[in-house]
Amino acid sequence: MSRKYIDCREIPSESHCTIAISADNEDELLEAAVQHAVAVHRHYNTPELRLLIKRGIREGTPPDTRRAPYNGAGQTDRIPLR
Ligand SMILES: [Zn+2]
């Protein structure tokens, strides 16, 4: 089973968020992304938000175009939301 991820850099936002979240299954990923959207982007946890996030889910791992400070060596499984 391949990794799935959501990359906030793909989603236009006022805060120009650079977070990417990845997980092994879509449910985990969706939950983490919803929490991120609510906590950071001040969205409301609605079915519409979940649908939007689901559409943003990609296969694989987030592109390493920016090196995040917590990620010194390769991929991480858990990304702090703040
Ligand atoms: Zn974000």
PDB file of the backbone (N, CA, C, O) and the ligand in Angstrom, with CONECT records:
HET     ZN  A 101       1
ATOM      1  N   MET A   1       0.854  -1.199   0.000  1.00  0.00           N
ATOM      2  CA  MET A   1       0.000   0.000   0.000  1.00  0.00           C
ATOM      3  C   MET A   1       0.887   1.246   0.000  1.00  0.00           C
ATOM      4  O   MET A   1       1.786   1.372   0.832  1.00  0.00           O
ATOM      5  N   SER A   2       0.642   2.127  -0.898  1.00  0.00           N
ATOM      6  CA  SER A   2       1.505   3.299  -1.010  1.00  0.00           C
ATOM      7  C   SER A   2       1.053   4.393  -0.037  1.00  0.00           C
ATOM      8  O   SER A   2      -0.075   4.404   0.457  1.00  0.00           O
ATOM      9  N   ARG A   3       1.977   5.293   0.206  1.00  0.00           N
ATOM     10  CA  ARG A   3       1.655   6.424   1.064  1.00  0.00           C
ATOM     11  C   ARG A   3       0.719   7.373   0.334  1.00  0.00           C
ATOM     12  O   ARG A   3       0.697   7.440  -0.895  1.00  0.00           O
ATOM     13  N   LYS A   4      -0.040   8.091   1.117  1.00  0.00           N
ATOM     14  CA  LYS A   4      -0.871   9.159   0.556  1.00  0.00           C
ATOM     15  C   LYS A   4      -0.519  10.437   1.295  1.00  0.00           C
ATOM     16  O   LYS A   4      -0.111  10.415   2.456  1.00  0.00           O
ATOM     17  N   TYR A   5      -0.688  11.558   0.592  1.00  0.00           N
ATOM     18  CA  TYR A   5      -0.359  12.809   1.270  1.00  0.00           C
ATOM     19  C   TYR A   5      -1.234  13.964   0.794  1.00  0.00           C
ATOM     20  O   TYR A   5      -1.855  13.925  -0.268  1.00  0.00           O
ATOM     21  N   ILE A   6      -1.248  14.968   1.616  1.00  0.00           N
ATOM     22  CA  ILE A   6      -1.852  16.243   1.236  1.00  0.00           C
ATOM     23  C   ILE A   6      -0.794  17.314   1.456  1.00  0.00           C
ATOM     24  O   ILE A   6      -0.170  17.383   2.515  1.00  0.00           O
ATOM     25  N   ASP A   7      -0.606  18.133   0.455  1.00  0.00           N
ATOM     26  CA  ASP A   7       0.412  19.169   0.527  1.00  0.00           C
ATOM     27  C   ASP A   7      -0.269  20.527   0.546  1.00  0.00           C
ATOM     28  O   ASP A   7      -0.910  20.927  -0.425  1.00  0.00           O
ATOM     29  N   CYS A   8      -0.124  21.225   1.653  1.00  0.00           N
ATOM     30  CA  CYS A   8      -0.783  22.530   1.787  1.00  0.00           C
ATOM     31  C   CYS A   8      -0.229  23.550   0.787  1.00  0.00           C
ATOM     32  O   CYS A   8      -0.892  24.541   0.480  1.00  0.00           O
ATOM     33  N   ARG A   9       0.971  23.311   0.286  1.00  0.00           N
ATOM     34  CA  ARG A   9       1.535  24.231  -0.697  1.00  0.00           C
ATOM     35  C   ARG A   9       0.730  24.237  -1.990  1.00  0.00           C
ATOM     36  O   ARG A   9       0.776  25.199  -2.758  1.00  0.00           O
ATOM     37  N   GLU A  10      -0.021  23.138  -2.227  1.00  0.00           N
ATOM     38  CA  GLU A  10      -0.853  23.065  -3.441  1.00  0.00           C
ATOM     39  C   GLU A  10      -2.152  23.831  -3.294  1.00  0.00           C
ATOM     40  O   GLU A  10      -2.838  24.128  -4.272  1.00  0.00           O
ATOM     41  N   ILE A  11      -2.472  24.143  -2.044  1.00  0.00           N
ATOM     42  CA  ILE A  11      -3.763  24.762  -1.778  1.00  0.00           C
ATOM     43  C   ILE A  11      -3.557  26.226  -1.441  1.00  0.00           C
ATOM     44  O   ILE A  11      -2.894  26.554  -0.457  1.00  0.00           O
ATOM     45  N   PRO A  12      -4.122  27.106  -2.255  1.00  0.00           N
ATOM     46  CA  PRO A  12      -3.930  28.534  -1.996  1.00  0.00           C
ATOM     47  C   PRO A  12      -4.509  28.915  -0.643  1.00  0.00           C
ATOM     48  O   PRO A  12      -5.661  28.600  -0.347  1.00  0.00           O
ATOM     49  N   SER A  13      -3.710  29.595   0.182  1.00  0.00           N
ATOM     50  CA  SER A  13      -4.223  30.045   1.474  1.00  0.00           C
ATOM     51  C   SER A  13      -3.556  31.358   1.822  1.00  0.00           C
ATOM     52  O   SER A  13      -2.479  31.679   1.320  1.00  0.00           O
ATOM     53  N   GLU A  14      -4.212  32.115   2.693  1.00  0.00           N
ATOM     54  CA  GLU A  14      -3.680  33.419   3.069  1.00  0.00           C
ATOM     55  C   GLU A  14      -2.356  33.305   3.808  1.00  0.00           C
ATOM     56  O   GLU A  14      -1.506  34.192   3.737  1.00  0.00           O
ATOM     57  N   SER A  15      -2.199  32.183   4.528  1.00  0.00           N
ATOM     58  CA  SER A  15      -0.997  32.051   5.339  1.00  0.00           C
ATOM     59  C   SER A  15       0.166  31.437   4.564  1.00  0.00           C
ATOM     60  O   SER A  15       1.258  31.294   5.113  1.00  0.00           O
ATOM     61  N   HIS A  16      -0.049  31.066   3.283  1.00  0.00           N
ATOM     62  CA  HIS A  16       0.986  30.415   2.478  1.00  0.00           C
ATOM     63  C   HIS A  16       1.626  29.263   3.244  1.00  0.00           C
ATOM     64  O   HIS A  16       2.847  29.161   3.362  1.00  0.00           O
ATOM     65  N   CYS A  17       0.772  28.418   3.747  1.00  0.00           N
ATOM     66  CA  CYS A  17       1.176  27.283   4.565  1.00  0.00           C
ATOM     67  C   CYS A  17       2.042  26.312   3.753  1.00  0.00           C
ATOM     68  O   CYS A  17       1.771  26.057   2.580  1.00  0.00           O
ATOM     69  N   THR A  18       3.074  25.780   4.387  1.00  0.00           N
ATOM     70  CA  THR A  18       3.966  24.854   3.683  1.00  0.00           C
ATOM     71  C   THR A  18       3.909  23.444   4.271  1.00  0.00           C
ATOM     72  O   THR A  18       4.762  22.606   3.980  1.00  0.00           O
ATOM     73  N   ILE A  19       2.912  23.197   5.088  1.00  0.00           N
ATOM     74  CA  ILE A  19       2.758  21.871   5.713  1.00  0.00           C
ATOM     75  C   ILE A  19       2.383  20.821   4.672  1.00  0.00           C
ATOM     76  O   ILE A  19       1.589  21.085   3.769  1.00  0.00           O
ATOM     77  N   ALA A  20       2.959  19.631   4.805  1.00  0.00           N
ATOM     78  CA  ALA A  20       2.475  18.467   4.072  1.00  0.00           C
ATOM     79  C   ALA A  20       2.224  17.355   5.090  1.00  0.00           C
ATOM     80  O   ALA A  20       3.010  17.142   6.013  1.00  0.00           O
ATOM     81  N   ILE A  21       1.123  16.663   4.899  1.00  0.00           N
ATOM     82  CA  ILE A  21       0.759  15.594   5.827  1.00  0.00           C
ATOM     83  C   ILE A  21       0.699  14.294   5.040  1.00  0.00           C
ATOM     84  O   ILE A  21       0.104  14.246   3.962  1.00  0.00           O
ATOM     85  N   SER A  22       1.315  13.228   5.574  1.00  0.00           N
ATOM     86  CA  SER A  22       1.232  11.955   4.872  1.00  0.00           C
ATOM     87  C   SER A  22       0.853  10.833   5.831  1.00  0.00           C
ATOM     88  O   SER A  22       1.103  10.908   7.034  1.00  0.00           O
ATOM     89  N   ALA A  23       0.243   9.790   5.267  1.00  0.00           N
ATOM     90  CA  ALA A  23      -0.205   8.654   6.070  1.00  0.00           C
ATOM     91  C   ALA A  23      -0.350   7.438   5.168  1.00  0.00           C
ATOM     92  O   ALA A  23      -0.314   7.542   3.942  1.00  0.00           O
ATOM     93  N   ASP A  24      -0.517   6.277   5.808  1.00  0.00           N
ATOM     94  CA  ASP A  24      -0.673   5.053   5.034  1.00  0.00           C
ATOM     95  C   ASP A  24      -2.098   4.836   4.543  1.00  0.00           C
ATOM     96  O   ASP A  24      -2.328   4.159   3.541  1.00  0.00           O
ATOM     97  N   ASN A  25      -3.035   5.412   5.253  1.00  0.00           N
ATOM     98  CA  ASN A  25      -4.409   5.248   4.750  1.00  0.00           C
ATOM     99  C   ASN A  25      -5.168   6.566   4.755  1.00  0.00           C
ATOM    100  O   ASN A  25      -4.834   7.505   5.479  1.00  0.00           O
ATOM    101  N   GLU A  26      -6.190   6.599   3.928  1.00  0.00           N
ATOM    102  CA  GLU A  26      -6.886   7.836   3.635  1.00  0.00           C
ATOM    103  C   GLU A  26      -7.630   8.388   4.849  1.00  0.00           C
ATOM    104  O   GLU A  26      -7.738   9.603   5.018  1.00  0.00           O
ATOM    105  N   ASP A  27      -8.147   7.485   5.699  1.00  0.00           N
ATOM    106  CA  ASP A  27      -8.900   7.944   6.865  1.00  0.00           C
ATOM    107  C   ASP A  27      -8.016   8.714   7.839  1.00  0.00           C
ATOM    108  O   ASP A  27      -8.384   9.783   8.327  1.00  0.00           O
ATOM    109  N   GLU A  28      -6.840   8.146   8.110  1.00  0.00           N
ATOM    110  CA  GLU A  28      -5.877   8.811   8.979  1.00  0.00           C
ATOM    111  C   GLU A  28      -5.505  10.181   8.418  1.00  0.00           C
ATOM    112  O   GLU A  28      -5.476  11.188   9.125  1.00  0.00           O
ATOM    113  N   LEU A  29      -5.228  10.173   7.138  1.00  0.00           N
ATOM    114  CA  LEU A  29      -4.802  11.390   6.471  1.00  0.00           C
ATOM    115  C   LEU A  29      -5.902  12.447   6.520  1.00  0.00           C
ATOM    116  O   LEU A  29      -5.648  13.618   6.803  1.00  0.00           O
ATOM    117  N   LEU A  30      -7.108  12.018   6.244  1.00  0.00           N
ATOM    118  CA  LEU A  30      -8.243  12.936   6.256  1.00  0.00           C
ATOM    119  C   LEU A  30      -8.419  13.548   7.647  1.00  0.00           C
ATOM    120  O   LEU A  30      -8.610  14.757   7.776  1.00  0.00           O
ATOM    121  N   GLU A  31      -8.356  12.716   8.682  1.00  0.00           N
ATOM    122  CA  GLU A  31      -8.507  13.216  10.051  1.00  0.00           C
ATOM    123  C   GLU A  31      -7.447  14.268  10.373  1.00  0.00           C
ATOM    124  O   GLU A  31      -7.758  15.340  10.892  1.00  0.00           O
ATOM    125  N   ALA A  32      -6.189  13.946  10.057  1.00  0.00           N
ATOM    126  CA  ALA A  32      -5.094  14.868  10.361  1.00  0.00           C
ATOM    127  C   ALA A  32      -5.260  16.166   9.578  1.00  0.00           C
ATOM    128  O   ALA A  32      -5.009  17.254  10.097  1.00  0.00           O
ATOM    129  N   ALA A  33      -5.685  16.036   8.325  1.00  0.00           N
ATOM    130  CA  ALA A  33      -5.831  17.218   7.478  1.00  0.00           C
ATOM    131  C   ALA A  33      -6.992  18.092   7.954  1.00  0.00           C
ATOM    132  O   ALA A  33      -6.910  19.320   7.918  1.00  0.00           O
ATOM    133  N   VAL A  34      -8.065  17.452   8.397  1.00  0.00           N
ATOM    134  CA  VAL A  34      -9.208  18.213   8.914  1.00  0.00           C
ATOM    135  C   VAL A  34      -8.785  18.981  10.155  1.00  0.00           C
ATOM    136  O   VAL A  34      -9.107  20.159  10.308  1.00  0.00           O
ATOM    137  N   GLN A  35      -8.049  18.295  11.053  1.00  0.00           N
ATOM    138  CA  GLN A  35      -7.583  18.969  12.265  1.00  0.00           C
ATOM    139  C   GLN A  35      -6.681  20.145  11.930  1.00  0.00           C
ATOM    140  O   GLN A  35      -6.766  21.205  12.552  1.00  0.00           O
ATOM    141  N   HIS A  36      -5.821  19.951  10.947  1.00  0.00           N
ATOM    142  CA  HIS A  36      -4.932  21.021  10.518  1.00  0.00           C
ATOM    143  C   HIS A  36      -5.725  22.195   9.940  1.00  0.00           C
ATOM    144  O   HIS A  36      -5.465  23.355  10.261  1.00  0.00           O
ATOM    145  N   ALA A  37      -6.686  21.876   9.094  1.00  0.00           N
ATOM    146  CA  ALA A  37      -7.489  22.924   8.447  1.00  0.00           C
ATOM    147  C   ALA A  37      -8.268  23.734   9.474  1.00  0.00           C
ATOM    148  O   ALA A  37      -8.403  24.951   9.349  1.00  0.00           O
ATOM    149  N   VAL A  38      -8.777  23.045  10.490  1.00  0.00           N
ATOM    150  CA  VAL A  38      -9.558  23.725  11.526  1.00  0.00           C
ATOM    151  C   VAL A  38      -8.647  24.568  12.421  1.00  0.00           C
ATOM    152  O   VAL A  38      -8.940  25.727  12.712  1.00  0.00           O
ATOM    153  N   ALA A  39      -7.533  23.959  12.850  1.00  0.00           N
ATOM    154  CA  ALA A  39      -6.659  24.635  13.808  1.00  0.00           C
ATOM    155  C   ALA A  39      -5.885  25.787  13.179  1.00  0.00           C
ATOM    156  O   ALA A  39      -5.740  26.849  13.784  1.00  0.00           O
ATOM    157  N   VAL A  40      -5.394  25.575  11.971  1.00  0.00           N
ATOM    158  CA  VAL A  40      -4.493  26.566  11.376  1.00  0.00           C
ATOM    159  C   VAL A  40      -5.227  27.485  10.402  1.00  0.00           C
ATOM    160  O   VAL A  40      -4.988  28.693  10.377  1.00  0.00           O
ATOM    161  N   HIS A  41      -6.117  26.908   9.606  1.00  0.00           N
ATOM    162  CA  HIS A  41      -6.754  27.711   8.558  1.00  0.00           C
ATOM    163  C   HIS A  41      -8.150  28.172   8.939  1.00  0.00           C
ATOM    164  O   HIS A  41      -8.849  28.802   8.146  1.00  0.00           O
ATOM    165  N   ARG A  42      -8.543  27.854  10.155  1.00  0.00           N
ATOM    166  CA  ARG A  42      -9.823  28.315  10.699  1.00  0.00           C
ATOM    167  C   ARG A  42     -11.014  27.915   9.849  1.00  0.00           C
ATOM    168  O   ARG A  42     -11.985  28.661   9.725  1.00  0.00           O
ATOM    169  N   HIS A  43     -10.929  26.728   9.265  1.00  0.00           N
ATOM    170  CA  HIS A  43     -12.086  26.175   8.575  1.00  0.00           C
ATOM    171  C   HIS A  43     -13.014  25.548   9.603  1.00  0.00           C
ATOM    172  O   HIS A  43     -12.629  25.293  10.744  1.00  0.00           O
ATOM    173  N   TYR A  44     -14.244  25.308   9.172  1.00  0.00           N
ATOM    174  CA  TYR A  44     -15.151  24.546  10.016  1.00  0.00           C
ATOM    175  C   TYR A  44     -15.156  23.099   9.547  1.00  0.00           C
ATOM    176  O   TYR A  44     -15.050  22.815   8.354  1.00  0.00           O
ATOM    177  N   ASN A  45     -15.282  22.188  10.511  1.00  0.00           N
ATOM    178  CA  ASN A  45     -15.284  20.762  10.194  1.00  0.00           C
ATOM    179  C   ASN A  45     -16.647  20.367   9.623  1.00  0.00           C
ATOM    180  O   ASN A  45     -17.539  19.943  10.358  1.00  0.00           O
ATOM    181  N   THR A  46     -16.794  20.509   8.319  1.00  0.00           N
ATOM    182  CA  THR A  46     -18.056  20.209   7.643  1.00  0.00           C
ATOM    183  C   THR A  46     -17.828  19.119   6.599  1.00  0.00           C
ATOM    184  O   THR A  46     -16.687  18.850   6.224  1.00  0.00           O
ATOM    185  N   PRO A  47     -18.903  18.491   6.130  1.00  0.00           N
ATOM    186  CA  PRO A  47     -18.768  17.504   5.042  1.00  0.00           C
ATOM    187  C   PRO A  47     -18.141  18.128   3.801  1.00  0.00           C
ATOM    188  O   PRO A  47     -17.413  17.456   3.071  1.00  0.00           O
ATOM    189  N   GLU A  48     -18.420  19.413   3.556  1.00  0.00           N
ATOM    190  CA  GLU A  48     -17.853  20.087   2.382  1.00  0.00           C
ATOM    191  C   GLU A  48     -16.333  20.199   2.501  1.00  0.00           C
ATOM    192  O   GLU A  48     -15.601  19.985   1.534  1.00  0.00           O
ATOM    193  N   LEU A  49     -15.874  20.541   3.717  1.00  0.00           N
ATOM    194  CA  LEU A  49     -14.429  20.634   3.942  1.00  0.00           C
ATOM    195  C   LEU A  49     -13.776  19.274   3.702  1.00  0.00           C
ATOM    196  O   LEU A  49     -12.730  19.184   3.058  1.00  0.00           O
ATOM    197  N   ARG A  50     -14.397  18.226   4.221  1.00  0.00           N
ATOM    198  CA  ARG A  50     -13.838  16.884   4.058  1.00  0.00           C
ATOM    199  C   ARG A  50     -13.754  16.490   2.583  1.00  0.00           C
ATOM    200  O   ARG A  50     -12.800  15.846   2.146  1.00  0.00           O
ATOM    201  N   LEU A  51     -14.771  16.891   1.836  1.00  0.00           N
ATOM    202  CA  LEU A  51     -14.792  16.589   0.407  1.00  0.00           C
ATOM    203  C   LEU A  51     -13.643  17.303  -0.303  1.00  0.00           C
ATOM    204  O   LEU A  51     -12.941  16.723  -1.130  1.00  0.00           O
ATOM    205  N   LEU A  52     -13.472  18.579   0.045  1.00  0.00           N
ATOM    206  CA  LEU A  52     -12.392  19.373  -0.541  1.00  0.00           C
ATOM    207  C   LEU A  52     -11.034  18.747  -0.249  1.00  0.00           C
ATOM    208  O   LEU A  52     -10.184  18.633  -1.131  1.00  0.00           O
ATOM    209  N   ILE A  53     -10.849  18.345   0.998  1.00  0.00           N
ATOM    210  CA  ILE A  53      -9.579  17.751   1.402  1.00  0.00           C
ATOM    211  C   ILE A  53      -9.361  16.431   0.667  1.00  0.00           C
ATOM    212  O   ILE A  53      -8.258  16.149   0.201  1.00  0.00           O
ATOM    213  N   LYS A  54     -10.424  15.621   0.566  1.00  0.00           N
ATOM    214  CA  LYS A  54     -10.313  14.344  -0.142  1.00  0.00           C
ATOM    215  C   LYS A  54      -9.834  14.547  -1.569  1.00  0.00           C
ATOM    216  O   LYS A  54      -9.048  13.752  -2.086  1.00  0.00           O
ATOM    217  N   ARG A  55     -10.307  15.610  -2.204  1.00  0.00           N
ATOM    218  CA  ARG A  55      -9.894  15.891  -3.588  1.00  0.00           C
ATOM    219  C   ARG A  55      -8.416  16.260  -3.666  1.00  0.00           C
ATOM    220  O   ARG A  55      -7.788  16.119  -4.715  1.00  0.00           O
ATOM    221  N   GLY A  56      -7.861  16.737  -2.539  1.00  0.00           N
ATOM    222  CA  GLY A  56      -6.463  17.152  -2.541  1.00  0.00           C
ATOM    223  C   GLY A  56      -5.494  16.016  -2.240  1.00  0.00           C
ATOM    224  O   GLY A  56      -4.279  16.206  -2.288  1.00  0.00           O
ATOM    225  N   ILE A  57      -6.025  14.839  -1.929  1.00  0.00           N
ATOM    226  CA  ILE A  57      -5.164  13.710  -1.575  1.00  0.00           C
ATOM    227  C   ILE A  57      -4.419  13.188  -2.798  1.00  0.00           C
ATOM    228  O   ILE A  57      -5.014  12.956  -3.850  1.00  0.00           O
ATOM    229  N   ARG A  58      -3.102  13.007  -2.644  1.00  0.00           N
ATOM    230  CA  ARG A  58      -2.255  12.501  -3.724  1.00  0.00           C
ATOM    231  C   ARG A  58      -1.596  11.194  -3.301  1.00  0.00           C
ATOM    232  O   ARG A  58      -1.428  10.920  -2.112  1.00  0.00           O
ATOM    233  N   GLU A  59      -1.233  10.409  -4.277  1.00  0.00           N
ATOM    234  CA  GLU A  59      -0.499   9.168  -4.010  1.00  0.00           C
ATOM    235  C   GLU A  59       0.986   9.469  -3.844  1.00  0.00           C
ATOM    236  O   GLU A  59       1.522  10.367  -4.494  1.00  0.00           O
ATOM    237  N   GLY A  60       1.649   8.708  -2.967  1.00  0.00           N
ATOM    238  CA  GLY A  60       3.091   8.824  -2.837  1.00  0.00           C
ATOM    239  C   GLY A  60       3.486   9.650  -1.634  1.00  0.00           C
ATOM    240  O   GLY A  60       2.794   9.661  -0.616  1.00  0.00           O
ATOM    241  N   THR A  61       4.615  10.348  -1.762  1.00  0.00           N
ATOM    242  CA  THR A  61       5.101  11.173  -0.664  1.00  0.00           C
ATOM    243  C   THR A  61       5.265  12.605  -1.165  1.00  0.00           C
ATOM    244  O   THR A  61       5.461  12.835  -2.358  1.00  0.00           O
ATOM    245  N   PRO A  62       5.183  13.563  -0.244  1.00  0.00           N
ATOM    246  CA  PRO A  62       5.278  14.968  -0.647  1.00  0.00           C
ATOM    247  C   PRO A  62       6.632  15.270  -1.291  1.00  0.00           C
ATOM    248  O   PRO A  62       7.657  14.785  -0.812  1.00  0.00           O
ATOM    249  N   PRO A  63       6.655  16.054  -2.355  1.00  0.00           N
ATOM    250  CA  PRO A  63       7.912  16.426  -2.999  1.00  0.00           C
ATOM    251  C   PRO A  63       8.800  17.211  -2.050  1.00  0.00           C
ATOM    252  O   PRO A  63       8.324  18.054  -1.290  1.00  0.00           O
ATOM    253  N   ASP A  64      10.093  16.927  -2.100  1.00  0.00           N
ATOM    254  CA  ASP A  64      11.025  17.539  -1.152  1.00  0.00           C
ATOM    255  C   ASP A  64      11.621  18.816  -1.727  1.00  0.00           C
ATOM    256  O   ASP A  64      12.841  18.958  -1.807  1.00  0.00           O
ATOM    257  N   THR A  65      10.767  19.733  -2.122  1.00  0.00           N
ATOM    258  CA  THR A  65      11.267  20.964  -2.713  1.00  0.00           C
ATOM    259  C   THR A  65      11.721  21.955  -1.658  1.00  0.00           C
ATOM    260  O   THR A  65      12.474  22.884  -1.949  1.00  0.00           O
ATOM    261  N   ARG A  66      11.263  21.752  -0.440  1.00  0.00           N
ATOM    262  CA  ARG A  66      11.746  22.558   0.671  1.00  0.00           C
ATOM    263  C   ARG A  66      12.140  21.596   1.766  1.00  0.00           C
ATOM    264  O   ARG A  66      11.424  20.629   2.026  1.00  0.00           O
ATOM    265  N   ARG A  67      13.243  21.836   2.401  1.00  0.00           N
ATOM    266  CA  ARG A  67      13.631  20.968   3.504  1.00  0.00           C
ATOM    267  C   ARG A  67      13.082  21.536   4.807  1.00  0.00           C
ATOM    268  O   ARG A  67      13.453  22.626   5.243  1.00  0.00           O
ATOM    269  N   ALA A  68      12.202  20.775   5.404  1.00  0.00           N
ATOM    270  CA  ALA A  68      11.604  21.224   6.654  1.00  0.00           C
ATOM    271  C   ALA A  68      12.583  20.991   7.801  1.00  0.00           C
ATOM    272  O   ALA A  68      13.333  20.015   7.773  1.00  0.00           O
ATOM    273  N   PRO A  69      12.594  21.848   8.792  1.00  0.00           N
ATOM    274  CA  PRO A  69      13.557  21.770   9.880  1.00  0.00           C
ATOM    275  C   PRO A  69      13.487  20.477  10.695  1.00  0.00           C
ATOM    276  O   PRO A  69      14.497  20.049  11.254  1.00  0.00           O
ATOM    277  N   TYR A  70      12.305  19.848  10.770  1.00  0.00           N
ATOM    278  CA  TYR A  70      12.184  18.635  11.570  1.00  0.00           C
ATOM    279  C   TYR A  70      12.657  17.415  10.801  1.00  0.00           C
ATOM    280  O   TYR A  70      12.786  16.331  11.371  1.00  0.00           O
ATOM    281  N   ASN A  71      12.915  17.583   9.513  1.00  0.00           N
ATOM    282  CA  ASN A  71      13.174  16.426   8.667  1.00  0.00           C
ATOM    283  C   ASN A  71      14.621  16.424   8.202  1.00  0.00           C
ATOM    284  O   ASN A  71      14.929  16.893   7.106  1.00  0.00           O
ATOM    285  N   GLY A  72      15.507  15.895   9.036  1.00  0.00           N
ATOM    286  CA  GLY A  72      16.914  15.893   8.695  1.00  0.00           C
ATOM    287  C   GLY A  72      17.304  14.766   7.769  1.00  0.00           C
ATOM    288  O   GLY A  72      18.276  14.899   7.026  1.00  0.00           O
ATOM    289  N   ALA A  73      16.585  13.669   7.786  1.00  0.00           N
ATOM    290  CA  ALA A  73      16.972  12.502   7.001  1.00  0.00           C
ATOM    291  C   ALA A  73      15.764  11.790   6.424  1.00  0.00           C
ATOM    292  O   ALA A  73      15.178  10.916   7.064  1.00  0.00           O
ATOM    293  N   GLY A  74      15.405  12.162   5.239  1.00  0.00           N
ATOM    294  CA  GLY A  74      14.349  11.440   4.537  1.00  0.00           C
ATOM    295  C   GLY A  74      12.949  11.741   5.056  1.00  0.00           C
ATOM    296  O   GLY A  74      12.669  12.822   5.573  1.00  0.00           O
ATOM    297  N   GLN A  75      12.095  10.761   4.902  1.00  0.00           N
ATOM    298  CA  GLN A  75      10.680  10.962   5.202  1.00  0.00           C
ATOM    299  C   GLN A  75      10.394  10.840   6.691  1.00  0.00           C
ATOM    300  O   GLN A  75      11.079  10.104   7.402  1.00  0.00           O
ATOM    301  N   THR A  76       9.411  11.541   7.151  1.00  0.00           N
ATOM    302  CA  THR A  76       8.916  11.371   8.514  1.00  0.00           C
ATOM    303  C   THR A  76       7.494  10.837   8.442  1.00  0.00           C
ATOM    304  O   THR A  76       6.774  11.086   7.475  1.00  0.00           O
ATOM    305  N   ASP A  77       7.103  10.108   9.461  1.00  0.00           N
ATOM    306  CA  ASP A  77       5.753   9.546   9.502  1.00  0.00           C
ATOM    307  C   ASP A  77       4.753  10.521  10.074  1.00  0.00           C
ATOM    308  O   ASP A  77       3.597  10.567   9.654  1.00  0.00           O
ATOM    309  N   ARG A  78       5.200  11.286  11.021  1.00  0.00           N
ATOM    310  CA  ARG A  78       4.275  12.209  11.671  1.00  0.00           C
ATOM    311  C   ARG A  78       4.821  13.625  11.561  1.00  0.00           C
ATOM    312  O   ARG A  78       5.996  13.883  11.823  1.00  0.00           O
ATOM    313  N   ILE A  79       3.953  14.515  11.174  1.00  0.00           N
ATOM    314  CA  ILE A  79       4.353  15.899  11.028  1.00  0.00           C
ATOM    315  C   ILE A  79       3.600  16.727  12.052  1.00  0.00           C
ATOM    316  O   ILE A  79       2.371  16.684  12.102  1.00  0.00           O
ATOM    317  N   PRO A  80       4.324  17.482  12.870  1.00  0.00           N
ATOM    318  CA  PRO A  80       3.616  18.334  13.836  1.00  0.00           C
ATOM    319  C   PRO A  80       2.736  19.331  13.101  1.00  0.00           C
ATOM    320  O   PRO A  80       3.153  19.907  12.096  1.00  0.00           O
ATOM    321  N   LEU A  81       1.551  19.534  13.584  1.00  0.00           N
ATOM    322  CA  LEU A  81       0.631  20.405  12.879  1.00  0.00           C
ATOM    323  C   LEU A  81       0.920  21.879  13.131  1.00  0.00           C
ATOM    324  O   LEU A  81       0.462  22.740  12.379  1.00  0.00           O
ATOM    325  N   ARG A  82       1.652  22.166  14.149  1.00  0.00           N
ATOM    326  CA  ARG A  82       2.032  23.558  14.392  1.00  0.00           C
ATOM    327  C   ARG A  82       3.533  23.674  14.557  1.00  0.00           C
ATOM    328  O   ARG A  82       4.048  24.772  14.770  1.00  0.00           O
TER     329      ARG A  82
HETATM  330 ZN    ZN A 101      -2.008  24.370   5.965  1.00  0.00          ZN2+
END
